[in-house]
Amino acid sequence: MLIAAVALGVVVLSVLLGSGSIGPGRALDALLHPGRHPDDLDTLEQLRFPRTGVAVAVGAALGASGVLLQALTRNPVADPSVLGISAGASLAVVLAIVVLGVSGSAAFTPFALVGGAVVGVVAWVVAGGARGGTVGLALAGAALAALCAAATQALTVLDAATLDQFRFWLVGTVAGRQWSTLLGAAPVLALGAVVALLVAPALNTLALGDDTARGLGQDVGRVQLATGAAALLLAAGAVAVVGPIAFVGLVAAHVARLTIGADLRWQLAVAALLGVSFLVGGDVLGRIVVPPREIPVGVVSPMIGVPVFLWLVARRRVVA
Amino acid sequence: MSAAGRTRLVLRTTRPALSVALDVRALGVAAGLTLLAVAAAVAGIAWGGADLPLADVVRSLTVGADGGTDLIVRDLQAPRAAMALLVGAGFGLAGGVFQSVLRNPLASPDVVGVAQGASLAGVTGLLIGVSYGISMLLAGAGALAATAVCVEIAPRRETLTLVLVGIGIAALCGAGVSFLLTVGDVSVTTRALIWLVGDLNGTDWPAVRATALAAMVLVPAVALLARRLDVLALGDDVAGGLGAVASRDRVLLLGLAAAVVGACVAACGPIGFAAFLAPQIGRRLAGTSSAASLPACAAAGAAVVAVADLIGRRLGAPGELPVGIVTAALGGLVFVVLLFAEQRRRVRGS
């Protein structure tokens, strides 16, 4: 399928292109003829492979999380960053760094989970739950995200030394990410993926509405819990590895719906692929636009994602 | 909107021909909060780091004490106190207008892009190395620009779309700010970070005068348009029936409020959540959300910033906690309150 091909193509590009000195020609050469350029191959293996791998995993996780959250809240603007989950997760991690001195994504993950869960639930309740409507939820999430950002900024000011090393992480970036970073959060991401796969068939029934679903025999409460848990695990795992990256889930979920239709199982799969394309593509873009500098993917993704979001609003695709 | 149970004072003059209905409780709350704000500001002069006896401070402010005290009080501390009051009132007023126009207590300038636009412009200025003053003016312009973009993009300038677009712009500017903070060298970044959480330090009289000038222009404008707030609150259709052009009024009111925010941010950085807190406090005390509560919102804002500054300086001694950190913490508390209020409403099943 076209989308899978695009995803694959972007991944390949990610390995070939970069802000460093190894241009696409050399990279291709090194890959195809391993014996000839061992140094180049080494660099590729240490920098670009892990970076691409991390981006693939995180992109898929965020894309799937977007679909799950939109199905759960029945709200077209739901996404880990819009609901404040990413902001809450990163605040929790920053708190952990400052107060407990933890480091490494394996240690970050539980804090990210708790932070993300708390903020997500609070946003849902403050918005009035299902009564809140599209805008109510987006607003609650944005307000909480702003609060978390303020708190994070405050901590950065108060403990500048510790947090200087995490300035980059706070932006959201795959630069310099190693396989070990991904492995740290892998259990959480894997668990989230498993739960998502298990709950996917039930999502179509859930989409009919709580009452209808119950009438058809579904245990709505349990499905909602599972969906929320899967979304949270995927989003928090992503944040623990690369920091908060916004709008990936939103864009992936919407494009998935536009291309593949209403079946949520397919939406989940396609959104994961689209998330990969979006994130890896964004990273590649950030690497080639202003060499030798890099623009972190956490900056590129809102720059693409927000205009798409605004376009959706302008086209009245976001039903208020 | 109904007058049931609210005492009104009607003022009529013949020359000029004016007829004004004043809400007694709202004005009373405003007066009370103003007193609180001034008290907190004076306390800030005395206890905020200079450690002067309160009586000396009062004497210095009114009749003049000895040279040394006068210097500290009048030239160093008083500008800061005055600025805290001015800026607080500005944030409170703007917050009240935003929350009314956008019909949601969460839709404050901090959330729908105004503060973020200002932050982006200000940090850009600091990073490319222009003078501090010019960076601040840029920040003010940024606040206006963000609102202008928001208004332009939102289809039909409806409330809901304005909010959504504002959130998008806030996210975009936020990403921009994060990026700029990683690009600059550490000294500039630290300066920018301090400014981003609101910085009343180093204020002097010229800055206060400039802000007061902006206030003298903008506040009467808001007062004149305040009535349209109440009309807008009736809903677009009813407002149209009463002869108001809802989308245009919204743009006017939001634009003015954004200008106020811009002026305040230009003075001392975006003080997070002051614009969110103040109307919550002012309106709950005044018991009304109508335009009559705007003075209460402004007074509450002045009180919040003055008190927060005092707390920040006492808690952070010998340094100081930036005022924005204290207001953000208070903002978090208010959120928890909102949370419980919402929960209670759910349980009651309304």
Interface residues (C-beta under 8 A of the other chain):
Chain A: V77 S81 V82 V122 V125 V126 G128 G129 T134 V135 G136 A138 L139 A140 A142 A143 L144 A146 L147 A149 A150 A151 Q153 A154 T156 V157 L158 A160 D164 R167 F168 L170 V171 G172 A246 F247 R293 I295 P296 G298 V299 S301 P302 M303 G305 V306 F309 L310 V313 A314 R316 V318 A320
Chain B: N104 L106 A107 S108 D110 V111 V112 I153 A154 P155 L160 T161 V163 L164 V165 I167 G168 I169 A170 A171 L172 G174 A175 G176 S178 F179 L181 T182 V183 V186 T189 T190 L193 I194 L196 V197 G272 F273 F276 L321 P322 G324 I325 A328 A329 G331 G332 F335 L338 L339 E342 Q343 R345 R346
